[in-house]
Amino acid sequence: MRSRAEIGQLIEAVCADRQLSCESTGEFSYAVTLPGTHKLKTICNLIVGDHTLRVEAFVMRQPDERREELWNWLLQRNARMYGVAFSVDAVGDVYLTGRLSLAGVTEDELDRLFGAVLNYADESFDTMLEIGFGTAIRREWEWRVKRGESLANLQAFAHLFERSSAENSDLDRP
């Protein structure tokens, strides 16, 4: 089995090879920035322990509403995931967390783990926001429309307003 120092060197080498920002945050602890599309960046913390590599990535703060629906959605997603799973902390913030035996830490496995964290955080982000912050998104959209402000960074939620606009126009018909 490799030493903690060797695993740390491997993490740094993989990040350098893939042009990922990697900062040491303590002894045998690293913060790797994964660039996304929906969630613009996900910070993946890697903590090299005596026997395992712990993975932690913040995904979103605690939802304002529909918590149980979001937890249900996350648990169903967990059943299909590799290497990490959604979890919540004591206040309800959402993370991706996982552990990997140090014996299994290879360049390919780190690449797969980074891909999994990025994919799960990025592809789930808009749905998670829609479930947990739908009212706030609607208020923001309406505020921007009234003031003629840009809706560019809310386009992922345009379907919420197209549907309600169609329903409203149906009500206006004789």
Buried (B, 14 or more C-beta within 10 A) or exposed (E): EBEBEEBBEBBBEBBEEBEBEBEEEEEBBBBBBBEBEBBEEBBBBBBBEEEBBBBBBBBBEBBEEBBEEBBEBBEEBBEEBEBBBBBBEEEBBBBBBBEBEBEEBEEEBBEEBBBBBBBBBBBBBBBBBBBBBBEEBBEBBEEBEEEEEEEEEBEBBEEBBEEEEEEEEEEEEE
